[in-house]
Amino acid sequence: MTFTYAPGWAEPLFILFLFFLGLCFGSFLNVVIARVPEGLSIVRPGSRCPKCGHVLSWYENIPVLSWLGLRGKCRGCGMPISPRYVLVELLTGLLFLACLKRFDWAYPLVPALVLVCLLVPLTFIDLEHWILPLSLTVPGIVAGIVLAIPLGQDAVVNAVVGASVGFLTFRFMEYVGWKVFKKEALGGGDKFLVALLGAFLGWQSLLGILFFSSFQGAVVGVVMLALTGRAGPRGEEEKVDPSKASSEEEAEEPPSTMTWEFTKPGLPWWKRVALVIPCLLFQDIPDVTLDEETGEEQWEPEATNIPFGPWLALAGLEIMLLGPWLSRVFPVEVAMMLGGTQ
């Protein structure tokens, strides 16, 4: 079933409305990013300053404009408000417009917007906490299959097969990693995110998602490792609170599996790059230990670890939004393997 609506003369107004809608959803996604990892409700209590608890008025909740009007500071305590909030709002709004450009005013625009609203919080949560919450990925898998129903039986089958193949493929890779390295080789939430992408984009997109995410993640990881000594962000235990840390603690280097020759200040960049490759190949398997008090798994990312979720999300967006372009740039056979014929 296909459904297309052409706004006609009112199209500019509809475009502006869609962008503003994206900003509003981005504002809500900021709440999701902040609260879901902590196990808190995303509905109650209302938005408030995370530092002083100041409850935000309606005029302090206007996307982008409120942050600019407040000059990036809380009206209650005067502490800085992270620019990440504006970034998430603008990113969501722009992705809404990109989806409109790709699908026009047709029904496929609906699942595309829903996918954006899932991938944005998953990306920022994984970057900060190194987790992909099941409370987002599992409902997302269901949503991908349900939203395929209006497109017909073939679309539903494609969504179910995509979710199943994506999950089982990464589950197999996870199993092989445990057998070979005796450690966790992939994040536990990655297979659910791949299943989510397969449900929305179909099984044909999975090879392209795996290729683009691995390639882009490796390139950026190599560059970051060469420049900063870390391929990804630090874990919670390695983040130092400037107000509590002494100058001696601040000067102390965080624990790393890399050799001192690599992290030694002043090492030529070409030597850093040369050392990056073996580090990524042989030191990217995370160590998992048990907390002595709770008995729960405690994991801290090593210098060569990268959160894979953001790269899977980016690859999924690329396949969804750049499908026609991939079909024009690459040969038909390659484009089909990369999911560019969607």
Phi, psi and omega in degrees: 000135178237144178219126181230136177234124180256112182295338178070228184297335181273006185303317178303323178293320178295322179295314177298320178296318180296320179295315178296322177299320177297321177297318180295316177297323177299322177298318178292323180296332174299322176295317179300315182298321184281326191258325185301315179299335180269359181074024182263159178291141178268003181254312182230145356287178180292175181298138181208164178291127181290346183266314184245351179083007180301123179285128184282132173284169183299325182282351173266001183247009179285123183307137176064305186298320180295319180297318179293318180296324179275000181058036176069024180228149178292136179288339181276308186247350178078004179285151182297143173260128184303133176295351177302327181298316178291321180300315180296319180296312180293320180299315180296316179299316180292324177292326174300316179294323178296321177295321177296318178300322183284318190248353183058198182272059179242165184303322179304344176297327183296304178297331178296317179293322178296319179298319177301316182292345175268318185287326181298307179294323179299321180297310184288328177293317180293323178296324184269320188247353181061038176220156174237096188300135177295336179294346175253318185288316182294310174300329178295322177298314179298317181298319180300320180287317181295319181290347176278345185302313180297344181273354176111172185298319181299320180294321179295315178299317179300319180293316180295315179296319180299315179295317182292313181295318179299314180295312185292326179296313180286331175293322177294317178297322177296318180295316179297320179300318178294320182291320185280311186260353183060023179216172178283115182268340178227151176296143183297334182271350184298321183294328178286325177292320177295322176297320177299314179295321177295325179293322181277322189253351179088162183292335181296338184275348191295319180295318177296320178297316180296318181293307184295318181295317180293316183294310183293320178297321180292317181297310181293322178298319178298314181297313181295321180294323180289325185272323188243347183089359177223139178278334181224182179292161179286158175279173183299322184288339183268350179280127184259132175277113184301330183286341184249338185277142175278167179297328179292319179292324180293327182281342183288133180286139177293153180299142183212149177274355182277156182285158182295332180298328182285318185271357181299127180302142177087000178295132181304144184299326183290331175288325177298313180298320180296328181275345183294316186302305178298329178297315181292326183285323190243353184235020183262011178268116186291148175267131179247126177239164180258136176293132184295330183272312185266339183077005180275158179293131176241121183230134176236132182294139175276175185298331184263003177280145172229144173288122187276338182305312180301326181284326173296318180296315179298317180296320178298318178295322179296315179297318183290316187272333185251016182307307179299322179295319177298323180293329180279326186278318184262156172303156186304316183296318180292317180299323179294320179293329181271002180079019185279359182265004183290000000 
